[in-house]
Amino acid sequence: MADEARRSGGRAYIGSFTSAGGHGVVAATVDRRTGALTVTGASDAVPDPSFLVPAPAGDVLYAVSETEKGAVAAFDVTGPAPRLLGDPAPVRGTHPTHLALVQGHVLTANYGSGSVSALPLGPDGAPRPASGVLRHHGTGPHRDRQSGPHAHQVVPAPGGRWALSVDLGTDSVHVLALDPATGEPTPHGETALRPGSGPRHLAFHPSGSHVYVLAELAPLLTVCRWDPGTGALAPVGEAALPATGAEAVSYPSGIAAAPDGRFLWAAVRGEDTVAVLALDATRERIRTVAAVPCGGHWPRDLTLDPEGRRLYVANERSGDVTWFAIDPVTGVPSRAGAVEAPAATCVVFT
């Protein structure tokens, strides 16, 4: 299977909600010429594996189990279908929605409990139970969505010294210091964003100098300067996402940055679009380019392929993954194909 993947252009993995009819962790080959995904197998060994991250070597894949009990599972992905490695490890938090690999640990963002957990990895690559949990504190003005903290994403900063945790419930981004020896996180700082915006996901500029934070409760993108020396995150501007007017309410979800730093793409649920945004030379001024139909319904996440030439969108409610060829001049994506993927939540590549 590894040789086949190299010939075809690599492997992709799709997360999905098994509680909504998804097949769990779905493996696929990627056609280098067309970008097409061909499903080779799946595993429903853990419930609701909504977000995935591959190990650097590409032989192991990690998944959160977005459930009340909250866990992280590891899968051997050297064959056509993912195979569970050991028992899932509890995160000591509820409904984890995102995870990242940092210095021999898995970090998880636990939406339900508003916390970040650190789980050490064993010699076999399987996660161990959480060795530390950092809890966020605070609320926001939306009573139904911000009655407490809701950590939605955790992202290592370039260089490995820091990690950023995006909290929808507290309208803030937490900066975590990572121990260089153990990878364990400790609180370092917190950056407040627009009240009621509900920040969900962020993306670093390829240069590492700026961070773009996408809000869920408002169609808003916040531009921040990032100081990798001090771990300081400072908002310097905002930009509204383009709206088609087709829906009264929209819920942005995922964001991706072009490898050359010229464009950003954001998925918008409700509108069911991909917003295309251009960055100027300062990396702080944003120009709206287009809003393109996402090719399905309720785009929960989007990502670029490893070459940055194609965009893949996980459409949760229409149950498919669509892919787009990106115009290198305008940044506008053109739909090129789709594959069935019930209750799809994310796509990652090796």
N, C-alpha and C positions, 0 to 999 in steps of 0.2 A: 504493500500500500504506500510506503514511503517513496519508492521509486515511481509509482504511478502518479503520486502527488507532485513530484518534481517535474515530471513530463507534462502534466496538465497545467501547472502553474501554481501549485500550492494547495492548501486546505483552508476551508472556512468552517466555522462552527456557529450554530444558531441556538440561542437560548429561547425558552418558551414557557408559558404557564401551563403546567399539566392540569391544574384545576379548571382551566378553560378549554381543555381539549388538545393542548399542545403535546408534542412527542418527547418533551424533555430537552436533552442536549442532542442536537442534530448535527451530524458530520456531513461535509460535502467536499467534492473536488472543485477546483476553479479552473476554467478554461482560460489560458493566458491570452488567447487571441480575442475572444468575445466577452470575457468576464462572466460567462454563464456558470451557475452553480448546479452541480449534479449531486443529489443526496445519495450517500452510501450507507448510512445506518444511523441509529439513534439509541439513546438510553433514557428510560424514565425511572432510573434507579433512585433518584431523589426528587421530591416534589418541588415544582415551581423554580427551576434553575433560571432565574430571570436575567442574571448578568454573568459573563464569563471573562476569564483572562487566561491566555496561554503562558506556560513557562517559556523562558528564552530559547531553550533547545527545541521546543515545539512538540515534545513527546508527552507532555502532561498538560492537562487543562483543568482550571479551577472554576468552580461555580458556587454562587450563593444559592441557598435554598430560602426563597423569600416567603417564610412562614412564621407563624407565631413563635415557634421554638427556635428558629434561626440557626442555620448551620452553613458550613463550607464543605464542599466535596471535591475530591480530586479524581480525575479520570485519565486512564491510559488511552492515548489517542493514536497509537501506532498502527492500529488495525482499522478496518472499514467502519466499525461502530465503536463509540466510546465505551470503555470498561471501567467500572468503579474501582478505585484503589482504596481499600479499607473502608471503615465506617466514616460517615460525615462527622465533622467536629463541631460541637456547639460554639456559638459566638458569644453567648451570655448577653444576648440582645434580641430584639424582635424585628421581624421583617427586614432583613438586610437586603439592600437594593443595589449595592455596588461593591467591588473589591479591587485590590491592587496588590502587586508583589513588591516587597521592599526588604532587601537584605535578609533573606531567609525567613521572612514572615509574610503572611497574608493579612492585609488590613481590610476591614469591612466597614461600610457605612450602614448603620442600622436605623432605618427610617422610623420604625415603630417606637423604639426606645430612645431615639435621639442620641446615639452614641457611636463611637468608633472602637472596634475591637482589633486586637493584635493576636494572631494565631501563629505559633512557631511551626515550621515545616520539619518533618522527620527526615532521616536519611533516604527513605524511599520516596520522598516528595509528597507524602500524604500530610494533611494538616493535623495538628494536635489541638486540644481544647484551648480556648482563648487564655492567654497568660496575662492580659491586661485589657481594661475597658476604660475609655475616656468618655465621660458623659457631658453633653452640651446642656446649657441652661438658657431659658428665655422663652418669650412668646412673641407673637405678631398680631396685627390688627384683625386678621381674618379669623373669626371665632371658630369656624368649622375646620379650618386647615392649619391654624397656627396657635392652637391652645397650649402647645409645648414644642420642644425641639424635635426636628425631623431631619437627621443627617441623610442626605440623598446620594452623595458621591464622595469618594476619597481618591485623591490623585497625587502621586509623588511628583515633586518639583524636579526639574532637570538638575543633575548633580547628586541627588540622593540624600541631601541634608535635611530637607523639609518635605512635608506633605500638606495638602490643602483639603479641608473637609467642607463641603457645601451644605448648609443647613436651611431647608425650606421654611421651617417653623420659626426660626429666629431672625430671618432676613440678614444672614451674615455668612462669612467664610472664615473658618477657623484655620489658623496656621499651626501645624504640629511640628515639633522638633523631633528628628529621628536619631536615636542613639547609633553612632557609627559602628559600634561593635555588635549590638544585638538587634537593631532595627526597631526597638520599642519606641512608641511615640509618647511625647509629653506635651502639654499645652505650651504654646509660645505667644500667640496673639489672636485677636479676633477683629475682623474688618466688617463694619456695619454697612449695609446696602439700603436701597430705597425701602422704607416701611411698606409692607404688604405686597412686595414684588414676588416673594417666594422663590429665591434662587434654587436652581435644580442641578445644573451641570456647568462645567467650565472647560475651557481649552486653553493651553499655553500657545503663545506665538512660537514658531520654530526657533526664533532667536533666544527665547527664554526671558525676554525683557518685559513682556506684557501678558496679562491674563484676561480672557473674555468670559464673563459670567452670564449664563442664560437663565432668565427667570421663567417660572412656570405659571405664576398667578397673574402675570402681566406680560404682554408681548414686548419684552424689554431685554436689551443687552447692555451690560455694564462693562466699560473698559477700565482696566486697572494696570498700574505700573507695578512691576515686581522687582524687588531687590534681593538677589540670591545670596548676598553677603549677610544682610541683617534679617532676612525673612520677613520683610515688610511688604504688605499689599495695600496699595493706595488707589481708590477710585479716582479717575480723572475725567470721566464722561459717560454719557448714556446714548443709546441709539434705539429707536423704535423699529420693530420688525415690520416688514411690509405686510399689509392685510388686503385680502381680496374682497372683503365684505360679505363673503358667502355665509359666514357664521357669526352669530352675535358674540360668542365667547370662544377664545382660542387658548390652547395650553401648550406652549413650547416644551420640547422634551430634550433632544440631543443636539450637540454642537460639534463641528469638526473644523479644523484649520488646515489650509493648503500647506504642503511641505515647503513651498517657496514664500509663504507668508502673505500672499496677495489677496486671498479670499477666505471667507468664513461661510459655512453652510449650517443652517439650523432647521430642525424638523419642528413642525407646528401642527399639533393635533387639533381637531375641530375644523380648522381651515384645511387640514390634510394637504399641506404644502411643504416644500423645501424653500426656505428663504435664502437668497444668494446675496452676500454682502461683500463689498470690496474695501480693502484697507489702503490708506495712503502711506507715503514714505515714513511718516511719524509713527505709524502703527496705532494711532489714537483716534483718527477721524475715519468714520465709516460712511460709505455710500451705498444706498440700496440699489441693487442691480435688477432683481427679479424675484417673483414668487412662483415656483413651478409645482404643478400637481405631483404629489408623492407617489402616485401609481397605485394607491390602495387607501385603506381607511385606518386612521389613528396611528400615525407613525411614532412609535415609542422611542426609537433610537435610530441613529444613522452613523455610518463610519466610512472612511476611505479605505481602498485596498492598499497594500504595502507600497505600491508605486505612486499612489496619489492620482491615478488617472481615472478612477471610477468611484462612484458613490453608491453605497448600499443602504437601503432603508428597510427596517423591520416594521411592517404594518401589522399591528397587533390584532385589530378587530376584523380586517379582511383576510387575515391568515396567510400572508405571503411576504416574501422579501423581493423587492424590486431593485434593479441596478441601473445605473445611469452612466453614460459616457460624459466626461466633463470637457467643455470647450476650453482649451488652454488660454485663449485670449480673453474671453468674457467671463469665464467661470460658471457659465450656465450649464446645468446638467440636462441631457437628453435621454429619455427612457430607452433602455436597450433590451430589457427582458425581466422575467420574474420567475420565481419558483414557489410552489405551495409550501407554506410553513405555518400550520395552525397556531394561533396565539403567540406569534413571534414577538420577541422582546429585544433582541440585540444580535449583532453579527460581529465576529472577530476573526482574524486571519493569522496563519502561521506561514 
